[in-house]
Each structure stands twice: as C-alpha cells, then as structure tokens.
C-alpha cells in the first residue's frame, strides 16, 4: 500500500500554519506561562538503557477508543522488557482532568498521564519532564509539538494528529438520492431534509459535554478572522460571544445538527452516538478520525468527510491538531522507565504497529509512515483535507472553561435556554475561571 507521505506532508504544513499563522504563542512564554516546568532528569538521546525488571509504571490516560489496544500493547511491552505497565482509562463522559487532579491529590502519582498543551498544561509544569533530549524528539512535527513547548523545553510527546468534521455514510447519501455534496449551511440542511424524507435519520449527536462543548464551539473560535485575538479579548473583556458575528452564524449550524438528529439525543452518550452511525442508523456524525476503530468493530462503512459550514459562503473547514500529550511525571521514581516505554512506543516495530494498525493514529512523528489501510478511511479523509483545515483553539482557555461551555450547550440542546442566553453563558464560563 502506498505510504501517506504526501497526505501527511499536507497535514504537517497545515499544523505549522495553525501554530504560526494565527499569531499563536504556542511556546507559552507570555502571560499564560505563570509556572516554570520541572527540570528534567538527565535526558537520553537514545533509549539505550535497559529498563529495570520488577518495575511497574502506571499510565493514566483519557482516550477510551484505544483502551483495549493500549492494554494489549502494555502486555507486549512487559513480555519484551519485564516492566509492567498498568493502564487506567477515564474518558467519554468522565471529566478526565478532574479525575487526574484527584489522583495526584490522593498521593497516587502516575508515571505517565495525558494533558493538552497551552493553558491546560500549566497545572502540570511542576511535574512535566523535559523530553526534548529524547531520540524521537527530532522527528516530531514542529506544530504538533508547539503546544507543549515551554522555554525551549518539550514537556510532552504528542499523542497523534487528529481531525474532525462531519463524517457521512456514502451509501445512505446515495440511497437518499444525494448526488451533490453539501458545501454550505443551506445545502447541509437540504441534504438533511432529503435524508429524512427517505426515512433516514440525518445526524447522530450526543449530550456529552466535551463533544457538543469544546469541539463544536471550537468551530466558531477557529473561524474568527484572528482567533487568538478574539480568545484573548474574551479573557480581558474586550470581546464577547454575544456580539460576535461568527458566533451568530455558528449557532445556526448548531441548530441544524440538533434539529435533524436522533430523538433521544438528550440521553445519548458518546458510545451510543458512534454506534448509531456505525450501524447505519444515521447518515452523519460530527466526530473525528478517532472513531475509526469503534466504527470498524461494527461495520466496514463507506464514509466520506464534509467540512463544517456555518454559513453559505462555501468556505467551510475541518479542524486538526495534536490530540493530547503523553506527560512523563518527574515526581515519579520510575521516570526513566516511563521515558523508555514512550521511546519503545514510537521506535520499535511493535509499538509503531500498534499506533497505526490498532490505534488508527495519524502519527505526529515523521519517522512513522502509515499506510492508508492502517489508519483507515477516516484518517485518510482528514489527511486529504488537512491543507485547508482550521486549528484547535480551546486549549488556550484554562481548565474549567470548556466544561462550562459543555454545560451551557447541554441546556441549549434541551431547550431550557435560548440563543442569547447560550452566548451569555459561554461568556460567563470564561469569566468565572479567568477572573479568579
């Protein structure tokens, strides 16, 4: 199978643009970087040190889609090295960040944990080990690393590159007689009506706060003329959501998805949302290529990817970024073993095979070159549109803001607040955190 070098090159260019073109201070050297990162133990340029036997390292991670495969990978690592890797997964509807903070507060320090970059990483500066001296660091796509770079240090290994938009079932579109793909909001609603007329539920959505919260709201953030200026404005009070033209248009897209989704959306969790799409009960889903593995467990769908339109300009996009980072806890006595595990993950044939074939990841390292078969239709579709993709911006807000957004979106989805009240609550979610 032909390697995806050209497609991934497009993704690299897009991520570079997302990291630099929006005047983003991804190195956190400005006002956001209030704490200093932990000093690294002596960095290893190559993983030449054999891990100690009879050692257990704990991985506290959020990605439910890879939980089973990650456990199998951990078992394989133990067979090869004698080092036991215990994986604890919290995601989906759980508040991973709150659970991680509780885990640390209890005195149970995982050797490896997940964190987003930018503002979300600040809480862990005192624990994040500098990984810039690791052998694999030179192969990381620069813009994928940027959200975890502070004062010249790389405080995490980017998990992968992901993208989201509207995945659609090509066979159901054909069944409904849709021959021209929608490029505008008006066309998207027309397609939804056409699907509905054919007895097909157009959208599979969820009530999960993170999906209808920061993923959906990110669309409006990324479509700002200057995303970082708008984000900073909402923090200092010089900009707001209610008076913003992009958010006024964005909410019309939200209305289309909610109006044409399944009847029980208020009680639909993430797993059910994906299962509904995978089983052919719905024709479209706003999710990312991370659902490929779960979809494949149900059926081998013929899928495509639509950009998300918020108006009729025809200038719609998907959105890409590094999903998260693997952070090595400097407060663990087994930090070196933790670094060795991450090194094995991205340099050994076994580890790389898990990343691409089992996790269905688009790698964040140029040294890992997957095939289309390995990352699946969804990963290929994201790669194909990466050159025109928007970025991921919610990480520029501190923890607590996206959760507040999610709660407001749940209220709006349930009909208990109107559009103006929703936009007011999005603003309040920011001020409640940044004004403390």
C-alpha positions as CSV (number, residue, x, y, z in Angstrom):
1,X,0.0,0.0,0.0
2,X,1.3,3.4,-0.9
3,X,2.6,5.4,2.0
4,X,0.8,8.5,3.0
5,X,3.8,10.8,2.7
6,X,2.1,13.3,0.5
7,X,-1.0,13.5,2.6
8,X,0.9,13.7,5.9
9,X,3.1,16.4,4.4
10,X,-0.1,18.4,3.9
11,X,-1.0,17.8,7.5
12,X,2.4,19.0,8.6
13,X,2.0,22.2,6.6
14,X,-1.4,22.8,8.0
15,X,-0.4,22.2,11.6
16,X,2.5,24.6,11.0
17,X,0.1,27.2,9.7
18,X,-2.3,26.6,12.6
19,X,0.6,27.1,15.0
20,X,2.1,30.2,13.4
21,X,-0.4,31.8,11.1
22,X,-2.9,32.8,13.8
23,X,-0.2,34.7,15.8
24,X,-0.4,31.9,18.4
25,X,2.1,32.0,21.2
26,X,2.4,28.2,21.4
27,X,5.6,28.4,23.3
28,X,3.8,29.8,26.3
29,X,6.5,32.4,27.0
30,X,3.9,35.1,27.6
31,X,1.4,35.8,30.4
32,X,-0.1,32.3,30.2
33,X,3.1,30.6,31.4
34,X,2.9,31.5,35.1
35,X,4.7,28.5,36.5
36,X,8.0,27.0,35.4
37,X,8.3,23.5,34.1
38,X,10.1,20.9,36.1
39,X,13.7,20.4,35.4
40,X,14.3,17.2,33.5
41,X,16.4,14.3,34.7
42,X,19.3,13.6,32.5
43,X,17.8,13.3,29.1
44,X,18.6,10.2,27.0
45,X,19.4,10.9,23.4
46,X,18.6,7.3,22.6
47,X,16.8,4.6,24.6
48,X,19.9,2.6,25.2
49,X,19.3,1.9,28.9
50,X,17.6,-1.4,29.5
51,X,14.6,-0.8,31.9
52,X,14.9,-2.4,35.3
53,X,13.0,-5.6,36.0
54,X,10.2,-5.9,38.5
55,X,9.1,-2.3,37.9
56,X,5.5,-1.2,37.4
57,X,4.7,2.1,35.7
58,X,1.2,3.5,35.7
59,X,-0.4,5.2,32.7
60,X,-3.4,7.4,33.4
61,X,-5.0,8.2,30.1
62,X,-8.2,9.6,28.7
63,X,-8.6,8.0,25.2
64,X,-11.4,5.4,25.6
65,X,-11.1,4.5,21.9
66,X,-7.6,2.9,22.4
67,X,-8.1,1.5,25.9
68,X,-8.3,-2.2,24.8
69,X,-5.4,-1.9,22.3
70,X,-3.3,0.1,24.8
71,X,-3.7,-2.7,27.3
72,X,-2.6,-5.2,24.8
73,X,0.4,-3.0,23.9
74,X,1.3,-2.8,27.6
75,X,1.2,-6.6,27.9
76,X,3.5,-6.9,24.9
77,X,5.9,-4.4,26.5
78,X,6.1,-6.4,29.7
79,X,6.9,-9.6,27.7
80,X,9.7,-7.8,26.0
81,X,11.2,-5.9,28.9
82,X,9.9,-7.3,32.2
83,X,8.4,-3.8,33.0
84,X,4.7,-4.0,33.9
85,X,2.5,-1.1,32.5
86,X,-0.8,-0.6,34.3
87,X,-3.3,1.4,32.2
88,X,-6.1,3.4,33.8
89,X,-8.5,5.0,31.3
90,X,-11.0,7.7,32.0
91,X,-12.8,9.4,29.1
92,X,-16.0,9.7,27.3
93,X,-18.5,11.3,29.7
94,X,-16.0,11.5,32.5
95,X,-14.1,14.7,33.4
96,X,-10.6,13.4,32.9
97,X,-8.8,16.5,34.2
98,X,-10.8,16.5,37.4
99,X,-10.0,12.8,37.9
100,X,-6.3,13.3,37.2
101,X,-6.1,16.1,39.7
102,X,-7.9,13.9,42.3
103,X,-5.5,11.1,41.6
104,X,-2.5,13.3,42.2
105,X,-4.0,14.9,45.3
106,X,-4.6,11.4,46.7
107,X,-0.8,10.8,46.6
108,X,-1.1,8.3,43.7
109,X,1.3,9.6,41.1
110,X,1.0,8.0,37.7
111,X,4.3,7.7,35.8
112,X,2.7,8.9,32.5
113,X,-0.5,10.9,32.1
114,X,-2.3,12.9,29.4
115,X,-2.6,16.6,29.1
116,X,-3.5,19.0,26.4
117,X,-1.0,21.7,25.7
118,X,-1.1,25.5,26.1
119,X,-3.1,26.7,29.1
120,X,-4.2,23.2,30.1
121,X,-0.6,22.1,30.6
122,X,0.2,24.9,33.1
123,X,-1.1,23.0,36.0
124,X,1.5,20.3,35.4
125,X,4.6,22.4,34.8
126,X,6.0,21.2,38.2
127,X,5.6,17.5,37.0
128,X,6.2,17.5,33.3
129,X,9.6,16.2,32.4
130,X,11.6,17.8,29.6
131,X,11.7,15.3,26.8
132,X,13.5,17.4,24.2
133,X,16.7,15.3,24.6
134,X,14.9,12.1,23.7
135,X,16.0,10.5,20.4
136,X,12.5,10.6,18.9
137,X,12.0,14.4,19.7
138,X,13.8,15.4,16.5
139,X,11.1,13.6,14.4
140,X,8.1,15.4,16.0
141,X,6.2,17.6,13.6
142,X,7.0,21.1,14.9
143,X,3.5,22.4,15.1
144,X,2.3,19.2,16.8
145,X,5.0,19.8,19.5
146,X,4.3,23.6,19.9
147,X,1.5,23.5,22.4
148,X,3.8,21.6,24.8
149,X,6.9,23.7,24.3
150,X,7.8,26.0,27.1
151,X,11.1,27.9,27.5
152,X,12.8,25.7,24.9
153,X,11.7,22.5,26.6
154,X,9.4,19.8,25.2
155,X,7.1,18.9,28.1
156,X,5.3,16.0,26.4
157,X,5.2,13.6,23.5
158,X,2.3,14.5,21.1
159,X,-0.1,11.5,21.0
160,X,-1.0,11.9,17.4
161,X,-2.7,14.2,14.9
162,X,-6.4,14.2,14.7
163,X,-9.1,16.0,12.7
164,X,-12.8,16.3,12.9
165,X,-15.7,17.4,10.7
166,X,-18.9,15.8,9.5
167,X,-18.3,12.1,8.5
168,X,-21.1,10.8,6.3
169,X,-22.2,7.4,5.1
170,X,-21.8,7.4,1.3
171,X,-24.3,4.5,0.9
172,X,-27.0,6.3,2.8
173,X,-26.4,9.5,0.8
174,X,-26.8,7.5,-2.4
175,X,-30.0,5.8,-1.0
176,X,-31.5,9.3,-0.4
177,X,-30.6,10.4,-3.8
178,X,-28.0,13.0,-2.7
179,X,-25.6,13.4,-5.7
180,X,-24.0,16.7,-4.8
181,X,-22.2,17.0,-1.5
182,X,-23.3,20.0,0.7
183,X,-20.8,22.8,0.9
184,X,-23.0,25.5,2.6
185,X,-25.2,25.5,5.6
186,X,-28.3,25.8,3.4
187,X,-27.2,22.8,1.4
188,X,-26.4,20.9,4.5
189,X,-30.0,21.4,5.8
190,X,-31.4,20.5,2.4
191,X,-29.4,17.2,2.5
192,X,-30.8,16.6,6.0
193,X,-34.3,17.1,4.8
194,X,-33.7,14.7,1.8
195,X,-32.3,12.1,4.1
196,X,-35.3,12.5,6.4
197,X,-37.7,12.1,3.5
198,X,-36.0,8.8,2.6
199,X,-36.6,7.5,6.2
200,X,-33.0,8.1,7.3
201,X,-32.1,9.9,10.5
202,X,-29.6,12.6,9.2
203,X,-27.4,13.2,12.3
204,X,-26.1,11.1,15.2
205,X,-25.3,13.5,18.0
206,X,-24.6,13.2,21.7
207,X,-25.2,15.0,25.0
208,X,-21.6,14.6,26.1
209,X,-20.3,18.0,27.3
210,X,-16.9,17.7,25.5
211,X,-18.3,16.9,22.1
212,X,-21.1,19.5,21.9
213,X,-19.0,21.8,24.1
214,X,-15.4,22.4,23.1
215,X,-15.4,20.5,19.8
216,X,-18.4,22.3,18.5
217,X,-17.6,25.7,20.0
218,X,-14.0,25.4,18.5
219,X,-15.6,25.8,15.1
220,X,-16.6,29.4,15.9
221,X,-13.3,30.1,17.5
222,X,-11.3,28.8,14.6
223,X,-13.4,30.8,12.1
224,X,-12.6,34.1,13.7
225,X,-10.5,36.5,11.5
226,X,-7.9,36.4,14.2
227,X,-8.6,33.5,16.6
228,X,-6.0,34.3,19.3
229,X,-7.0,38.0,19.4
230,X,-10.6,37.0,19.9
231,X,-9.7,34.5,22.6
232,X,-7.6,37.0,24.5
233,X,-10.4,39.5,24.1
234,X,-12.9,37.2,25.7
235,X,-10.5,36.8,28.6
236,X,-9.8,40.5,29.2
237,X,-13.4,41.7,28.4
238,X,-12.6,43.5,25.1
239,X,-14.6,40.9,23.1
240,X,-17.6,38.8,23.8
241,X,-19.6,35.9,22.3
242,X,-23.0,37.6,22.1
243,X,-21.9,40.4,19.8
244,X,-19.6,38.3,17.6
245,X,-20.7,37.9,14.0
246,X,-19.1,34.5,13.7
247,X,-20.8,33.1,16.7
248,X,-24.1,34.5,15.5
249,X,-23.7,32.4,12.3
250,X,-22.2,29.4,14.1
251,X,-25.3,28.9,16.2
252,X,-27.4,28.3,13.0
253,X,-25.2,25.3,12.3
254,X,-25.7,24.0,15.8
255,X,-29.5,24.3,15.3
256,X,-29.4,22.2,12.1
257,X,-27.5,19.4,13.8
258,X,-29.8,19.4,16.9
259,X,-33.0,19.6,14.7
260,X,-32.1,16.7,12.4
261,X,-30.6,14.3,14.9
262,X,-32.0,11.3,16.6
263,X,-35.0,11.7,19.0
264,X,-33.1,10.5,22.2
265,X,-30.2,12.9,21.8
266,X,-30.5,14.2,25.3
267,X,-29.7,10.8,26.7
268,X,-27.2,9.6,24.1
269,X,-23.7,9.1,25.3
270,X,-20.6,9.1,23.1
271,X,-20.5,5.3,22.6
272,X,-24.1,5.2,21.5
273,X,-23.7,8.1,19.2
274,X,-20.8,6.3,17.4
275,X,-22.7,3.0,17.4
276,X,-25.7,4.6,15.8
277,X,-23.6,5.9,13.0
278,X,-21.6,2.7,12.7
279,X,-24.7,0.6,12.4
280,X,-26.2,2.7,9.7
281,X,-29.0,4.2,11.8
282,X,-27.8,7.7,11.0
283,X,-26.1,9.2,8.0
284,X,-23.9,11.9,9.5
285,X,-21.8,12.4,12.7
286,X,-19.7,15.4,13.8
287,X,-16.7,13.5,15.2
288,X,-13.1,12.8,14.3
289,X,-11.0,10.1,12.8
290,X,-10.5,8.7,16.4
291,X,-13.8,6.9,15.9
292,X,-12.4,4.7,13.1
293,X,-11.6,1.7,15.4
294,X,-15.0,1.7,17.1
295,X,-16.8,2.0,13.7
296,X,-14.8,-0.9,12.3
297,X,-15.9,-3.1,15.2
298,X,-19.5,-2.7,14.0
299,X,-19.2,-2.5,10.2
300,X,-16.9,-1.6,7.3
301,X,-18.7,1.6,6.3
302,X,-18.1,3.6,3.1
303,X,-17.5,7.0,4.5
304,X,-16.5,10.5,3.5
305,X,-15.8,13.7,5.3
306,X,-17.6,17.0,4.9
307,X,-16.2,20.3,6.2
308,X,-18.5,22.1,8.8
309,X,-20.4,25.0,7.2
310,X,-21.6,27.8,9.5
311,X,-23.0,30.0,6.6
312,X,-23.4,29.9,2.8
313,X,-20.0,31.3,1.9
314,X,-18.8,27.9,0.8
315,X,-15.7,28.5,2.9
316,X,-16.1,25.5,5.3
317,X,-13.3,23.6,7.0
318,X,-12.4,20.6,9.1
319,X,-10.3,21.1,12.2
320,X,-7.0,19.4,13.0
321,X,-4.5,19.4,15.9
322,X,-2.5,17.2,18.2
323,X,-5.0,15.2,20.3
324,X,-3.1,15.3,23.5
325,X,0.3,14.7,25.0
326,X,2.0,11.9,27.0
327,X,3.5,13.6,30.0
328,X,6.3,11.8,32.0
329,X,5.8,12.6,35.7
330,X,9.1,14.0,37.1
331,X,7.9,13.2,40.6
332,X,7.8,9.5,39.9
333,X,10.8,7.4,40.9
334,X,10.3,5.5,37.7
335,X,10.5,8.4,35.3
336,X,13.3,6.8,33.3
337,X,11.3,3.6,32.8
338,X,8.4,5.8,31.7
339,X,10.6,7.5,29.1
340,X,11.8,4.2,27.9
341,X,8.2,3.0,27.4
342,X,7.4,6.0,25.3
343,X,10.6,5.6,23.3
344,X,9.6,2.0,22.6
345,X,6.1,3.0,21.6
346,X,7.4,5.2,18.7
347,X,10.6,3.5,17.7
348,X,10.0,-0.3,18.0
349,X,8.2,-2.2,15.2
350,X,5.7,-3.5,17.7
351,X,5.0,0.0,19.1
352,X,4.6,1.6,15.8
353,X,2.4,-1.1,14.5
354,X,0.0,-0.6,17.5
355,X,0.0,3.2,16.9
356,X,-1.1,2.8,13.2
357,X,-2.9,-0.5,12.9
358,X,-4.5,-0.8,16.3
359,X,-5.0,2.8,17.4
360,X,-5.6,4.1,13.9
361,X,-3.5,7.1,14.7
362,X,-2.1,9.7,12.2
363,X,1.4,9.8,13.7
364,X,2.8,13.1,15.0
365,X,6.3,11.9,14.2
366,X,7.7,12.0,10.6
367,X,9.6,8.7,11.3
368,X,6.3,6.7,11.4
369,X,4.8,6.3,8.0
370,X,1.4,4.6,8.0
371,X,-0.4,3.1,5.0
372,X,-4.0,4.1,4.1
373,X,-5.2,0.6,5.2
374,X,-3.6,1.1,8.6
375,X,-5.2,4.4,9.6
376,X,-8.5,3.8,7.7
377,X,-10.8,5.8,5.5
378,X,-11.3,8.5,8.2
379,X,-7.6,9.1,8.8
380,X,-7.1,9.3,5.0
381,X,-10.0,11.8,4.7
382,X,-8.6,14.0,7.4
383,X,-5.1,13.9,5.8
384,X,-6.6,14.9,2.4
385,X,-8.3,18.0,3.8
386,X,-5.5,18.9,6.2
387,X,-4.0,21.6,4.0
388,X,-7.1,23.8,4.4
389,X,-8.0,22.8,7.9
390,X,-8.7,25.1,10.8
391,X,-6.9,24.7,14.1
392,X,-7.8,23.6,17.7
393,X,-8.2,26.6,19.9
394,X,-10.0,25.5,23.1
395,X,-6.6,24.7,24.8
396,X,-5.9,28.4,25.1
397,X,-8.6,28.6,27.8
398,X,-7.8,27.2,31.3
399,X,-9.4,24.0,32.6
400,X,-13.0,24.6,33.6
401,X,-13.9,26.8,30.7
402,X,-14.7,24.0,28.2
403,X,-16.7,22.2,30.9
404,X,-18.7,25.3,31.4
405,X,-19.3,25.6,27.7
406,X,-20.4,22.0,27.6
407,X,-23.0,22.5,30.4
408,X,-24.4,25.5,28.6
409,X,-24.6,23.6,25.3
410,X,-26.5,20.8,27.1
411,X,-29.0,23.3,28.3
412,X,-29.4,24.7,24.9
413,X,-29.8,21.3,23.4
414,X,-32.5,20.5,25.9
415,X,-34.4,23.8,25.1
416,X,-34.1,25.3,28.5
417,X,-32.2,28.4,27.3
418,X,-32.4,30.4,24.1
419,X,-29.6,31.6,21.7
420,X,-28.9,34.8,23.6
421,X,-28.8,33.0,26.9
422,X,-26.4,30.4,25.5
423,X,-24.0,33.0,24.3
424,X,-24.2,34.8,27.6
425,X,-23.4,31.5,29.4
426,X,-20.4,30.9,27.1
427,X,-19.1,34.3,28.1
428,X,-19.8,33.6,31.8
429,X,-17.9,30.3,31.6
430,X,-14.8,32.2,30.6
431,X,-15.2,35.0,33.2
432,X,-15.9,32.6,36.0
433,X,-12.5,31.0,35.6
434,X,-10.2,33.8,34.3
435,X,-11.4,36.3,36.9
436,X,-10.5,34.1,39.8
